[in-house]
């Protein structure tokens, strides 16, 4: 499991406040026998359009 970046929880809270539902923490990608991790997976339902948007977020902090 990778270590979370400094602002992981702040980004997660901001997405939740904006109406996104966090579906994966972390989001795991498997490709050709490799396991890769992105920080978050989220989805948002647009009721008027009856559509879903899904996003994967990678959080990076550069000091």
C-alpha positions as CSV (number, residue, x, y, z in Angstrom):
1,X,0.0,0.0,0.0
2,X,1.4,3.4,-0.9
3,X,1.7,6.2,1.6
4,X,-0.8,9.0,1.4
5,X,0.3,12.5,0.4
6,X,0.1,15.4,2.8
7,X,-3.2,16.7,1.3
8,X,-5.0,13.4,0.8
9,X,-7.8,14.0,3.4
10,X,-8.3,17.6,2.3
11,X,-8.8,16.6,-1.3
12,X,-11.1,13.7,-0.3
13,X,-13.2,16.1,1.9
14,X,-13.4,18.7,-0.9
15,X,-14.7,16.1,-3.4
16,X,-17.3,14.9,-0.9
17,X,-18.5,18.4,-0.2
18,X,-18.8,18.9,-4.0
19,X,-21.2,15.9,-4.3
20,X,-18.7,13.2,-5.3
21,X,-19.0,9.8,-3.7
22,X,-15.6,8.2,-3.0
23,X,-15.7,4.7,-4.4
24,X,-12.1,3.6,-4.0
25,X,-9.4,4.7,-1.5
26,X,-6.9,3.8,-3.1
27,X,-8.0,3.0,-6.6
28,X,-6.2,-0.1,-7.8
29,X,-5.2,-0.6,-11.4
30,X,-3.9,-4.0,-12.6
31,X,-2.1,-4.1,-15.9
32,X,0.0,-6.9,-17.3
33,X,0.7,-8.4,-13.9
34,X,1.5,-5.0,-12.3
35,X,-0.5,-3.5,-9.5
36,X,-0.7,0.3,-9.7
37,X,-2.3,2.6,-7.2
38,X,-4.0,6.0,-7.7
39,X,-5.1,7.9,-4.6
40,X,-8.8,8.1,-5.1
41,X,-11.7,6.9,-7.3
42,X,-15.0,8.8,-7.2
43,X,-18.3,9.1,-9.0
44,X,-21.0,11.7,-9.2
45,X,-24.6,11.1,-10.4
46,X,-26.3,13.8,-12.4
47,X,-30.0,13.2,-11.8
48,X,-31.3,15.6,-14.4
49,X,-29.3,13.8,-17.1
50,X,-29.4,10.4,-15.5
51,X,-25.7,10.0,-16.1
52,X,-22.7,9.2,-14.0
53,X,-19.2,10.7,-14.2
54,X,-16.3,8.8,-12.8
55,X,-12.8,10.1,-12.0
56,X,-9.5,8.8,-10.7
57,X,-7.4,11.3,-8.8
58,X,-3.6,11.2,-8.1
59,X,-2.5,13.7,-5.4
60,X,1.0,14.9,-5.5
61,X,2.8,17.4,-3.2
62,X,5.9,19.1,-4.4
63,X,7.9,21.0,-1.8
